[in-house]
């Protein structure tokens, strides 16, 4: 009995090169397409005149120079031909939202409404090869022994995607891949009041998104390094998660703000939640009433925690500062908790009245090691207290003045742990650095401290005030 051969829908393996990463600002310099129709492969390749500057780092990466494209057609001139090439095919690309977003935006500028079913080979790799730790194109090349012709050129990378498809076909069969197509290309449900065109216009880069309800009331603010994918994740989750379903039914509009990267998105999210107070976010508290502990040695040589209230607080400048806390009550609760956990004396900590020669209450219930009765040396009690508090020490600002943290095409300006703003050129950079004191924010302090102790340490630019 003959087995009927399985055919796919028409598949277009697409790759583009561009002048940058933002499809609203940057332009396409090259398009490469390998189309699989039945068992036949067609090739379409064009250099495109972007009619704008190609940055040096992009020229080095792609090898595409201004001279190579100056006599080539603009996107407008190839738009109709490209539309015919892509029409009726499944658009397959690696990190497909990038390529699809650029091409859709370019078509829109040419007055063409381009829509296509999209399949991302990152998602394909994650689905079929979950054991792989990474799914970027270089990893896929190495993992499956793909033959590289020209890396970071459109047709060369499109060919890599076709090769990967053949690897998947060989491993899992055409019938399985057709199932995968249906699984990955299927359109997720959108909220009833949200148009697909709005979703398509959301960039898939880093930033913050805002969901609005009736009368532009903020419902939820989130951040992501892939905005559109994260927003769509909410709507896919609405099918199974009660909170997401409730959110989905209330949404009337979506807005977003792009950032240079994840750090900018984290800072922006913290600021937006405090400013707009969306109803479905966990409330973040402002830092105007912050307080912290400092350690002062009394006449008996005992280190006693003394509360520094917001009137005397100067985070980033005070070396002897531990915490921080949003209220005096929170600060005292923390001190009581560490006393109990580490068997410290609450009388010596100033949490209860200290009477010479008498034990504290904690000693009577075996929660104090007896420093109040000199059963534990005062020096040891001091050392234990300093060791515990060291984990919560507020770090002194480690720079002589303001700094900029470079992320993407932006520079995040910080001074004494305070966020001053984001600059995109040198004039803005110095204007922000000269702008004076900003309000200290505990959440932003934590974000920036973590960033400067990690990968962003190498991205710091000290700023000399002019």
C-alpha positions in Angstrom: 0.0 0.0 0.0 1.4 3.4 -1.0 1.9 5.9 1.8 0.6 9.4 0.9 3.4 12.0 0.9 3.0 14.7 3.5 3.4 18.3 2.3 3.8 21.5 4.3 2.1 24.8 3.7 4.3 27.2 1.6 7.2 28.2 3.9 9.3 31.4 3.5 12.6 31.3 5.5 13.4 35.0 5.9 16.3 37.0 7.3 17.0 40.7 7.1 19.9 43.1 7.9 19.1 46.5 9.2 20.8 49.8 10.4 19.8 49.1 14.0 17.3 47.4 16.3 14.2 49.7 16.3 11.9 49.2 13.4 10.3 52.7 13.9 13.6 54.4 13.5 16.0 52.1 11.7 15.8 50.7 8.2 16.3 47.5 6.2 19.6 47.1 4.2 19.1 43.6 2.9 16.5 40.9 2.6 17.1 37.2 1.9 14.3 34.6 1.4 14.4 30.9 0.8 11.0 29.6 0.0 10.0 25.9 0.3 7.0 25.1 -2.0 6.4 21.3 -2.0 9.9 20.0 -2.7 11.1 23.0 -4.6 13.2 25.8 -3.2 13.1 29.4 -4.6 15.6 32.1 -3.7 14.9 35.9 -3.4 17.6 38.3 -2.4 17.9 42.1 -2.5 20.2 44.8 -1.1 18.1 47.7 -0.1 19.1 51.4 0.0 18.0 52.4 3.6 18.2 56.1 2.7 19.8 56.7 6.1 23.2 56.3 7.8 24.6 52.8 8.5 26.5 52.9 11.8 30.1 51.6 11.8 29.4 48.7 14.2 26.6 47.5 11.9 28.9 47.8 8.9 31.5 45.7 10.7 28.9 43.1 11.7 27.2 42.7 8.3 29.9 43.8 5.9 27.2 46.0 4.2 28.7 49.5 3.5 27.0 52.7 2.3 28.8 52.3 -1.0 27.2 48.8 -1.5 23.6 50.2 -1.2 23.8 53.7 -2.6 22.7 52.5 -6.1 20.3 49.8 -4.9 16.5 50.2 -4.8 14.7 51.6 -1.8 12.2 49.5 0.0 9.3 51.3 -1.7 10.7 50.2 -5.1 10.8 46.5 -4.2 7.7 46.5 -1.9 5.2 45.0 -4.5 7.7 42.4 -5.6 8.4 41.4 -2.0 4.7 41.3 -1.3 4.2 38.7 -4.1 7.2 36.7 -2.7 5.7 36.5 0.8 2.0 36.4 0.2 0.3 33.2 1.2 3.4 31.8 2.9 4.2 31.2 6.5 6.9 33.7 7.5 9.7 31.8 9.3 12.6 33.7 11.0 14.8 33.5 14.0 13.5 35.8 16.7 10.7 36.3 14.1 9.1 39.3 15.7 12.2 41.3 14.8 12.3 40.5 11.1 8.5 40.5 10.8 8.2 43.8 12.7 10.7 45.5 10.5 9.2 44.2 7.3 5.6 45.0 8.4 6.7 48.6 9.4 8.4 49.1 6.1 5.4 47.9 4.2 3.2 50.3 6.3 5.4 53.2 5.3 4.9 52.2 1.7 1.1 52.2 2.2 0.8 48.4 2.2 -0.9 46.5 5.1 1.1 43.3 5.3 -0.1 40.4 7.4 1.3 36.9 7.6 1.3 33.8 9.8 4.6 33.8 11.6 6.7 30.9 13.0 9.8 31.7 15.1 12.6 29.2 14.9 13.7 30.1 18.5 10.3 28.7 19.6 10.7 25.8 17.3 14.1 24.9 18.8 12.7 25.3 22.4 9.8 23.0 21.6 11.8 20.2 19.8 15.1 20.5 21.6 14.2 21.4 25.2 17.5 19.9 26.5 19.5 22.7 24.8 20.4 25.5 27.3 20.3 28.2 24.6 18.5 28.6 21.3 20.3 31.5 19.6 21.4 30.9 16.0 25.0 30.3 16.8 24.0 27.6 19.3 21.8 26.0 16.8 24.6 26.0 14.2 27.0 24.3 16.6 24.4 21.9 18.0 23.2 20.6 14.6 26.3 21.0 12.5 24.8 23.5 10.1 27.0 24.7 7.2 27.6 28.4 7.4 28.1 30.2 4.0 27.9 33.9 5.0 27.0 34.7 8.6 25.1 38.0 9.3 24.1 38.3 5.7 20.5 37.9 4.9 20.5 35.0 2.4 23.2 33.2 4.3 21.2 33.3 7.6 18.0 32.4 5.8 19.7 29.3 4.4 20.7 28.3 8.0 17.0 28.4 9.0 16.2 26.1 6.0 19.0 23.8 7.1 17.7 23.7 10.6 14.2 22.9 9.3 15.7 19.9 7.4 17.4 18.7 10.6 14.0 18.9 12.4 12.4 17.1 9.5 15.0 14.3 9.5 14.7 13.9 13.3 10.9 14.1 13.8 9.3 13.7 10.3 7.1 15.9 8.2 3.9 14.9 10.0 5.2 16.0 13.3 6.5 19.3 11.8 3.0 20.0 10.4 1.6 19.5 14.0 4.3 21.9 15.2 3.3 24.5 12.6 -0.3 24.4 13.8 0.9 24.6 17.4 3.2 27.6 16.9 1.4 29.5 14.3 -2.0 29.3 15.9 -3.3 32.8 16.8 -3.8 33.2 20.6 -7.0 34.8 21.8 -6.9 38.6 22.2 -9.0 40.6 24.7 -12.4 41.5 23.2 -11.7 45.2 23.2 -8.1 45.0 21.7 -7.5 45.1 18.0 -4.8 42.9 16.5 -3.3 45.9 14.7 -2.4 47.4 18.1 -0.7 44.2 19.2 1.3 44.0 15.9 2.5 47.6 16.4 4.0 46.8 19.8 7.8 46.4 19.4 9.5 43.2 20.6 12.3 45.1 22.3 12.9 46.1 26.0 10.6 48.5 27.8 7.5 48.9 29.9 3.9 48.3 28.9 0.7 49.8 30.5 -2.7 48.2 30.4 -5.6 50.6 30.7 -9.3 50.0 31.6 -12.3 52.3 31.2 -11.5 56.0 31.1 -7.8 55.4 30.7 -7.5 54.1 34.2 -4.2 52.2 34.7 -4.8 48.5 35.4 -1.3 47.0 35.3 2.3 48.0 34.5 4.9 45.5 33.6 8.4 45.4 32.0 10.1 43.0 29.6 13.1 42.7 27.3 10.5 41.5 24.7 7.5 43.7 25.0 5.1 42.2 22.4 5.9 38.6 23.5 5.3 39.5 27.2 2.0 41.2 26.4 0.9 38.2 24.3 1.9 36.0 27.2 -0.7 37.7 29.4 -3.4 36.9 26.9 -2.3 33.3 26.5 -2.3 33.0 30.3 -5.9 34.4 30.3 -7.1 31.0 29.0 -5.9 29.2 32.2 -5.2 31.8 34.9 -8.0 33.6 36.7 -6.0 36.8 37.4 -4.9 37.0 33.7 -8.5 36.4 32.6 -9.8 39.2 34.9 -7.1 41.5 33.5 -7.9 40.5 29.9 -11.6 41.3 30.2 -10.9 44.8 31.7 -8.3 46.0 29.2 -9.5 48.7 26.8 -6.1 50.1 25.6 -2.4 49.3 25.7 0.6 51.7 25.8 4.3 51.1 26.0 7.6 53.0 26.5 10.8 51.5 24.9 14.1 51.5 26.8 17.7 50.8 25.9 17.6 47.5 27.8 16.6 45.6 30.8 18.1 48.0 33.4 16.2 50.9 32.0 13.0 48.9 31.9 13.4 47.9 35.6 13.9 51.6 36.7 11.1 52.8 34.5 8.7 50.2 35.8 9.4 51.1 39.5 8.8 54.8 38.7 5.7 54.3 36.7 4.0 52.1 39.3 4.6 54.7 42.0 3.4 57.5 39.8 0.3 55.9 38.3 -0.8 53.4 41.0 -2.3 50.7 38.7 -5.0 48.7 40.5 -3.6 45.2 39.7 0.1 45.8 40.6 1.6 45.2 44.1 1.8 48.6 45.6 5.3 50.0 45.8 5.9 52.5 48.6 7.6 55.8 48.2 10.8 56.4 50.1 10.0 59.8 51.7 9.8 58.4 55.3 12.8 56.0 55.1 14.9 55.3 58.2 17.9 53.1 59.1 20.1 51.9 61.9 23.5 53.2 62.7 25.8 51.7 65.4 27.0 53.9 68.2 29.4 52.7 71.0 28.2 53.7 74.5 30.4 54.4 77.6 30.5 50.7 78.4 31.8 49.8 75.0 28.4 48.3 73.8 27.5 48.9 70.2 23.9 50.3 70.4 21.7 50.6 67.3 20.4 54.2 66.9 17.6 55.0 64.5 18.4 57.5 61.8 15.1 59.1 60.6 14.5 60.5 57.2 15.4 64.0 58.5 19.1 62.9 59.1 19.2 60.3 56.4 21.7 60.6 53.5 21.9 57.2 51.8 25.0 56.8 49.7 27.0 59.3 51.9 26.7 57.7 55.4 29.1 54.8 56.0 27.5 53.6 59.3 24.0 52.9 58.0 22.0 49.7 57.9 18.6 48.9 56.5 16.7 50.7 55.0 13.1 50.6 56.2 9.9 52.4 55.2 8.8 53.1 58.8 10.1 53.1 62.4 7.8 50.2 63.1 9.4 48.1 60.3 12.9 49.0 61.6 12.1 47.9 65.1 10.5 44.7 63.9 13.6 43.9 61.9 15.8 44.5 65.0 13.6 42.3 67.2 13.7 39.5 64.5 17.5 39.4 64.3 17.8 39.5 68.1 15.6 36.5 68.4 17.2 34.6 65.5 20.8 35.2 66.6 20.2 35.2 70.4 21.3 38.8 70.8 20.4 40.8 73.9 17.3 43.1 73.4 18.4 45.2 76.4 21.8 45.9 74.9 20.1 46.6 71.6 17.9 49.2 73.3 14.6 47.3 72.6 13.8 47.1 76.3 14.9 48.9 79.4 18.4 48.0 80.5 19.0 47.5 84.3 22.6 46.9 85.4 23.1 43.5 86.9 19.7 42.2 85.8 19.0 39.9 82.8 16.8 40.9 79.9 13.5 39.1 79.3 15.1 37.1 76.4 17.6 35.5 78.7 14.8 34.2 80.9 13.2 32.5 78.0 16.5 31.2 76.6 16.6 33.6 73.6 19.6 35.6 74.8 23.2 34.3 75.3 23.6 36.4 78.5 25.6 39.4 77.3 23.4 41.5 79.7 24.9 39.5 82.6 28.4 39.5 81.1 28.1 35.7 80.5 28.9 36.5 76.9 31.7 39.0 76.3 30.5 42.4 75.1 33.1 42.3 72.3 31.6 39.0 71.0 28.0 40.5 71.2 29.3 43.6 69.2 30.9 41.3 66.6 27.8 39.2 66.2 25.6 42.3 65.8 28.0 43.9 63.2 28.2 40.6 61.3 24.4 40.3 61.0 23.9 43.9 60.1 26.7 43.8 57.5 24.3 41.9 55.1 22.0 45.0 55.2 24.6 47.7 55.1 23.7 50.7 52.8 26.6 51.0 50.5 28.4 54.3 50.2 28.3 55.7 46.7 31.5 54.3 45.2 32.1 57.1 42.7 33.4 60.7 43.1 30.4 62.1 41.3 27.5 61.2 38.9 27.9 58.3 36.4 26.3 57.1 33.2 25.5 53.5 32.7 25.6 52.7 29.0 22.8 50.4 27.8 21.8 50.1 24.2 21.8 53.5 22.6 21.0 55.2 25.9 22.9 56.4 29.0 21.2 56.1 32.4 22.5 58.9 34.7 22.9 58.0 38.4 24.3 60.0 41.3 24.5 58.8 44.9 22.1 55.9 44.0 19.5 58.4 42.7 18.2 58.2 39.1 18.6 61.5 37.4 17.3 60.6 33.9 18.2 58.9 30.7 20.3 60.6 28.0 20.7 59.8 24.3 23.5 62.4 23.6 26.3 64.2 25.4 24.4 67.5 25.9 21.5 65.6 27.6 24.1 63.7 29.6 25.7 66.8 31.1 22.4 68.6 31.6 21.1 65.6 33.7 24.4 65.4 35.6 24.2 69.1 36.4 20.5 68.9 37.5 21.3 68.6 41.2 19.9 66.4 43.9 17.2 63.8 43.2 14.9 62.0 45.6 16.4 58.8 46.9 14.3 55.7 46.1 14.9 52.4 47.9 13.7 50.2 45.0 15.9 52.0 42.5 18.8 51.8 44.9 18.4 48.0 45.0 18.1 47.8 41.2 21.2 50.0 40.6 23.3 48.3 43.3 22.6 44.9 41.8 23.4 46.2 38.3 26.7 47.8 39.3 27.8 44.6 41.1 27.1 42.6 37.9 27.5 42.9 34.2 26.9 46.7 34.1 30.0 47.5 36.1 32.0 47.5 32.8 29.4 49.9 31.2 30.0 52.8 33.7 31.1 56.2 32.4 32.2 58.7 35.1 30.9 62.2 34.4 32.9 65.3 35.2 30.5 68.2 36.1 31.1 71.1 33.7 
